[in-house]
Amino acid sequence: MLFSDGDRVPRTVLPNCGLETSRLGFGLSHLHHIPFNRDRERLLDAAHELGFTHFDTARAYGDGLGERALGQLVRSHRASLTIATKFGLHSWDWLGATGSLSYPVRAARGALARGRLIQWPKHDYSVRAMQRSLDISLSLLRTDYVDILFLHEPPTVEFSIDEALREALLQVRTAGKVRYLGIAGGAAPQVFQRHRELFDVFQCPESVLDAAACVIPDLTYGVMRTVQHVTRVESETRAVAALRRAFARREAGGIIIGTTRLAHLKEYVSAAWLLEPGR
């Protein structure tokens, strides 16, 4: 182990489903910005050694590149991890398989989307898309189940689940491919409340947490995006001040942190340990 026990991430329980995991989760939405696969895997290994046991990824993250890198860690440490992935946003699977060679294509796609010459990302919440996405995720993650399967970024708060998708989601959970079903995104609080009989978990940005006041979120993300709204404390970095605020807002549940730098991970873990109640 690279770090002492005192540096490891505290544990928590997700309030709506009771799943126990690390208080900080490692989010892979930026992992594909690291150019080389060996460096991506080293960062994931270091996060695990620091005490991160919850890893949050999606088919859309790097067109599957995030899942592919995480699969190396899962292969050796599956029993100690909780893994969340998502479906609903398109990915170019062939592109993620090319590794670092994908950067020019991804950059061009982003430029075309910003110029409104193409629509990206595209949404598809059909049964076929869900089943295909989950099967690919399981293959890349090198596991036969994920702990949480999220419906990724429902486009509006009025979004509804049709009966065919409802049945298909229940089937993959019954089959053991998924332990818990969830909703992730800015509209997640409202969609979760409307479909609580189906979904076990919801994950939303820290910035919309007030909108979910009647239901405690299991996980939040985007904590560092709120840094500009936090008064800097002299003895803390702005990032740690933001993390302090997130911890103070709720006693249970996970906080997803994403970074490409090991130094930042160490800083967040040290802060999490000190911020945990009773420390």
C-alpha positions as CSV (number, residue, x, y, z in Angstrom):
1,M,0.0,0.0,0.0
2,L,1.3,3.4,-0.9
3,F,-0.4,5.4,1.8
4,S,-1.0,5.0,5.5
5,D,-4.5,4.0,6.8
6,G,-5.0,7.5,8.1
7,D,-4.9,8.7,4.5
8,R,-7.6,6.4,3.2
9,V,-11.1,7.4,2.2
10,P,-13.8,7.1,4.9
11,R,-16.8,4.8,4.2
12,T,-20.4,5.7,3.7
13,V,-23.8,4.2,3.0
14,L,-25.9,5.4,0.0
15,P,-29.2,6.5,1.7
16,N,-31.8,5.2,-0.8
17,C,-30.4,1.8,-1.5
18,G,-28.1,1.0,1.5
19,L,-25.0,0.2,-0.6
20,E,-21.8,0.7,1.4
21,T,-18.9,2.3,-0.4
22,S,-16.2,4.9,-0.2
23,R,-17.3,8.4,0.8
24,L,-15.4,9.8,-2.2
25,G,-16.0,8.1,-5.6
26,F,-13.6,8.4,-8.5
27,G,-15.3,9.7,-11.6
28,L,-13.9,8.8,-15.0
29,S,-15.5,11.5,-17.2
30,H,-12.1,13.1,-17.8
31,L,-9.9,10.0,-17.8
32,H,-9.7,9.9,-21.6
33,H,-7.8,13.3,-21.5
34,I,-4.8,11.3,-20.2
35,P,-3.0,10.4,-23.5
36,F,-1.6,7.0,-22.6
37,N,-3.4,3.9,-21.4
38,R,-0.6,2.9,-18.9
39,D,-0.9,6.4,-17.3
40,R,-4.7,6.0,-17.0
41,E,-4.3,2.6,-15.3
42,R,-1.7,4.0,-12.9
43,L,-4.0,6.7,-11.8
44,L,-6.8,4.3,-11.2
45,D,-4.5,2.0,-9.3
46,A,-3.4,4.9,-7.2
47,A,-7.0,5.9,-6.5
48,H,-7.7,2.4,-5.3
49,E,-4.7,2.4,-3.0
50,L,-5.7,5.7,-1.6
51,G,-9.0,4.1,-0.6
52,F,-11.4,4.9,-3.4
53,T,-13.6,1.8,-3.8
54,H,-16.4,3.4,-5.8
55,F,-15.7,4.1,-9.5
56,D,-18.2,6.0,-11.7
57,T,-18.0,5.6,-15.5
58,A,-20.2,5.5,-18.5
59,R,-20.4,4.3,-22.1
60,A,-20.0,7.9,-23.2
61,Y,-16.8,8.6,-21.3
62,G,-14.1,8.5,-24.0
63,D,-16.4,6.3,-26.2
64,G,-15.8,3.4,-23.8
65,L,-12.1,4.2,-23.1
66,G,-12.9,4.9,-19.5
67,E,-14.6,1.5,-19.0
68,R,-11.7,-0.2,-20.9
69,A,-9.1,1.3,-18.5
70,L,-11.2,0.6,-15.4
71,G,-11.5,-3.1,-16.5
72,Q,-7.8,-3.6,-15.6
73,L,-8.5,-2.6,-12.0
74,V,-11.7,-4.6,-11.8
75,R,-10.1,-7.7,-13.0
76,S,-7.8,-7.8,-9.9
77,H,-10.0,-6.2,-7.3
78,R,-13.6,-6.8,-8.2
79,A,-14.7,-7.9,-4.7
80,S,-13.6,-4.7,-3.1
81,L,-15.1,-2.3,-5.6
82,T,-18.5,-0.8,-6.4
83,I,-18.8,0.0,-10.1
84,A,-21.4,2.3,-11.7
85,T,-21.8,2.7,-15.4
86,K,-24.5,4.4,-17.5
87,F,-26.5,4.0,-20.7
88,G,-28.5,6.4,-22.9
89,L,-25.8,8.6,-24.5
90,H,-24.3,7.4,-27.7
91,S,-20.7,6.4,-28.0
92,W,-18.5,5.4,-30.9
93,D,-17.2,2.1,-29.7
94,W,-14.7,1.7,-32.5
95,L,-13.2,5.1,-31.5
96,G,-12.7,4.2,-27.9
97,A,-10.8,1.0,-29.0
98,T,-8.2,3.1,-30.8
99,G,-6.9,4.6,-27.6
100,S,-4.7,7.7,-28.1
101,L,-5.4,7.7,-31.8
102,S,-8.9,8.8,-31.1
103,Y,-8.0,12.3,-30.0
104,P,-8.1,14.0,-33.5
105,V,-11.5,12.4,-34.3
106,R,-12.9,13.3,-30.9
107,A,-11.7,16.9,-31.2
108,A,-13.2,17.2,-34.7
109,R,-16.5,15.8,-33.4
110,G,-16.6,18.3,-30.5
111,A,-15.9,21.2,-32.9
112,L,-18.7,20.1,-35.2
113,A,-21.1,19.8,-32.3
114,R,-20.2,23.3,-31.0
115,G,-20.7,24.7,-34.4
116,R,-24.1,22.9,-34.5
117,L,-23.2,21.0,-37.6
118,I,-23.9,17.7,-35.9
119,Q,-26.0,16.8,-32.9
120,W,-23.8,15.3,-30.2
121,P,-24.2,13.6,-27.8
122,K,-27.2,11.7,-29.1
123,H,-29.7,10.1,-26.7
124,D,-31.2,6.6,-27.0
125,Y,-33.1,5.1,-24.2
126,S,-34.6,2.2,-26.1
127,V,-34.5,-1.4,-24.8
128,R,-32.1,-2.5,-27.5
129,A,-29.7,0.4,-26.8
130,M,-29.8,-0.3,-23.0
131,Q,-29.1,-4.0,-23.5
132,R,-26.4,-3.5,-26.0
133,S,-24.7,-0.8,-23.9
134,L,-24.8,-3.0,-20.8
135,D,-23.3,-6.0,-22.5
136,I,-20.5,-3.9,-23.9
137,S,-19.9,-2.3,-20.5
138,L,-19.7,-5.7,-18.8
139,S,-17.2,-6.9,-21.5
140,L,-14.9,-3.8,-21.2
141,L,-15.2,-3.8,-17.4
142,R,-14.2,-7.5,-17.2
143,T,-17.0,-8.4,-14.9
144,D,-20.4,-10.2,-15.0
145,Y,-22.3,-7.5,-13.1
146,V,-22.2,-3.8,-12.2
147,D,-23.3,-2.5,-8.9
148,I,-25.3,0.4,-10.4
149,L,-26.6,0.9,-13.9
150,F,-27.7,4.6,-14.4
151,L,-30.0,5.9,-17.0
152,H,-27.7,8.7,-18.2
153,E,-28.8,12.4,-18.4
154,P,-32.6,12.2,-18.9
155,P,-33.1,15.3,-21.1
156,T,-36.0,16.9,-19.1
157,V,-37.6,16.7,-15.7
158,E,-40.7,15.4,-17.4
159,F,-38.9,12.4,-18.9
160,S,-40.9,9.2,-18.4
161,I,-39.9,5.5,-18.6
162,D,-41.9,3.5,-21.1
163,E,-43.2,0.1,-20.1
164,A,-40.9,-1.8,-22.4
165,L,-37.8,-0.2,-20.9
166,R,-39.1,-0.6,-17.4
167,E,-39.5,-4.4,-18.0
168,A,-36.1,-4.7,-19.6
169,L,-34.4,-2.9,-16.7
170,L,-36.1,-5.1,-14.2
171,Q,-35.0,-8.2,-16.2
172,V,-31.3,-7.3,-16.2
173,R,-31.5,-6.7,-12.4
174,T,-33.3,-10.0,-11.9
175,A,-30.7,-11.7,-14.1
176,G,-27.9,-10.4,-11.8
177,K,-26.2,-8.2,-14.4
178,V,-27.1,-5.2,-12.3
179,R,-27.5,-4.9,-8.5
180,Y,-29.2,-1.5,-8.4
181,L,-30.9,0.7,-11.0
182,G,-30.4,4.5,-11.0
183,I,-30.9,7.9,-12.6
184,A,-28.0,10.3,-13.1
185,G,-28.1,13.8,-14.4
186,G,-29.4,17.3,-13.8
187,A,-33.0,16.1,-14.1
188,A,-32.4,13.0,-11.9
189,P,-34.1,14.3,-8.7
190,Q,-37.5,14.8,-10.4
191,V,-37.3,11.7,-12.6
192,F,-36.3,9.6,-9.6
193,Q,-39.2,10.8,-7.5
194,R,-41.7,10.0,-10.3
195,H,-40.3,6.5,-10.8
196,R,-39.2,5.5,-7.3
197,E,-40.8,2.1,-7.7
198,L,-38.2,1.3,-10.4
199,F,-35.1,3.1,-9.4
200,D,-33.0,2.5,-6.3
201,V,-30.4,5.2,-6.6
202,F,-30.1,8.8,-7.9
203,Q,-27.0,10.9,-8.7
204,C,-27.2,14.6,-9.5
205,P,-24.9,17.6,-9.7
206,E,-24.0,19.4,-6.4
207,S,-25.5,22.5,-8.0
208,V,-29.0,21.2,-8.2
209,L,-29.0,19.6,-4.7
210,D,-31.5,22.1,-3.3
211,A,-34.0,20.9,-5.9
212,A,-33.7,17.4,-4.4
213,A,-34.3,18.5,-0.9
214,C,-37.3,16.1,-0.4
215,V,-35.1,13.1,-1.3
216,I,-31.5,12.8,-0.3
217,P,-29.3,12.0,-3.3
218,D,-27.1,8.9,-3.1
219,L,-24.3,10.5,-5.0
220,T,-23.4,14.0,-6.2
221,Y,-20.8,15.3,-8.7
222,G,-19.5,18.6,-9.9
223,V,-18.4,19.7,-6.5
224,M,-15.4,21.6,-7.8
225,R,-17.7,23.5,-10.2
226,T,-19.1,25.3,-7.1
227,V,-15.6,26.5,-6.1
228,Q,-16.3,30.0,-7.3
229,H,-19.2,30.3,-4.9
230,V,-17.2,29.3,-1.9
231,T,-15.4,31.7,0.4
232,R,-11.7,30.7,0.5
233,V,-10.5,29.7,4.0
234,E,-6.9,30.7,4.6
235,S,-5.7,27.2,5.6
236,E,-7.5,25.5,2.7
237,T,-7.3,25.4,-1.1
238,R,-10.5,26.5,-2.8
239,A,-11.0,22.9,-3.9
240,V,-10.9,21.6,-0.3
241,A,-13.2,24.4,0.8
242,A,-15.7,23.2,-1.8
243,L,-15.4,19.6,-0.6
244,R,-15.9,20.9,3.0
245,R,-19.2,22.5,1.9
246,A,-20.3,19.3,0.2
247,F,-19.6,17.2,3.3
248,A,-21.5,19.7,5.4
249,R,-24.6,19.5,3.3
250,R,-25.4,15.8,4.0
251,E,-24.0,13.2,6.4
252,A,-24.4,10.2,4.2
253,G,-23.9,9.4,0.5
254,G,-21.0,9.6,-1.9
255,I,-19.3,12.5,-3.6
256,I,-17.9,11.9,-7.1
257,I,-14.5,13.5,-7.7
258,G,-12.9,13.5,-11.1
259,T,-9.3,14.5,-11.8
260,T,-6.4,13.5,-14.0
261,R,-3.8,14.4,-11.4
262,L,-2.6,12.2,-8.5
263,A,-1.7,15.2,-6.4
264,H,-5.3,16.4,-6.4
265,L,-6.5,12.9,-5.4
266,K,-4.2,12.9,-2.4
267,E,-5.4,16.4,-1.4
268,Y,-9.0,15.3,-1.6
269,V,-8.5,12.2,0.4
270,S,-6.6,14.0,3.2
271,A,-9.5,16.5,3.3
272,A,-12.2,13.8,3.3
273,W,-10.6,12.1,6.3
274,L,-10.4,15.3,8.3
275,L,-13.9,16.5,7.3
276,E,-15.6,13.3,8.3
277,P,-17.7,13.8,11.4
278,G,-15.9,12.7,14.6
279,R,-12.4,13.5,13.3
